Amino acid sequence: MTTAADLLRQADAVLLDFDGPVCSIFAGLPASVVASRLKELLVREGVRVPQDVEALDDPLKVLRRTADIAPELVDKVETALMANEVEAATCAAITPGVREFLEACSEAGKPVAIVSNNSEPAIETFLALADLGEWVTAVSGRPIGEPEQMKPHPQATLRACKALGVRPEQAVLIGDSDFDMQAASNAGTRSIAYATEQGRAESLTQAGAEAVTRSMAELAEQR
């Protein structure tokens, strides 16, 4: 059976999802609050928000659905979401063990890229505030104005591999969502599920994860 340690040893580069493995971006500014702000923006613009969208408490899902219900407002919602993400990044909670993990990757000579559905300005804001930037070679965030190309679409993952100068099969992606595992599969990279909640390991394995870890500190020790 392949372990997370096996995959890390075999990889020439590491791809990290942002919200989860690196930080909890909406720890200080809840995702539900940001989602509400985006839905209020849609209403102000004259959109009759469908029931399924009104029920959403994930701002990224609101952005995705905006492309369906009001495509002419994607750019405006995108801009608002990005501003809220940057605000959230200033009070996000760092994931225990991620600093040690990034240091270990550096010592092993394995470059790291962030691959995320969050915006690049928000990611870069957090990395700077948390003093993590020196260990991250590249940031591949949400394709601006193209919500349909967010993970599980492989674009951001492939862009990160190109930035690191590695083929997809030489990299391993660490993430905590089904979309992360599917994006890895779609791009041709290996994958490790970051599963901190009961039952998540099984669902992420079903989504394509090749190995599982329960903490970034655990991964740092395996480097």
Secondary structure, 3 states (H helix, E strand, C coil): CCCHHHHHHHCCEEEECCECCCEECCCCCCHHHHHHHHHHHHHHCCCCCCHHHHCCCCHHHHHHHHHHHCHHHHHHHHHHHHHHHHHHHCCCEECCCHHHHHHHHHHCCCCEEEECCCCHHHHHHHHHHCCCHHHCCEEECCCCCCHHHCCCCCHHHHHHHHHHCCCHHHEEEEECCHHHHHHHHHHCCEEEEECCCCCHHHHHHHCCCCEEECCHHHHHHHC
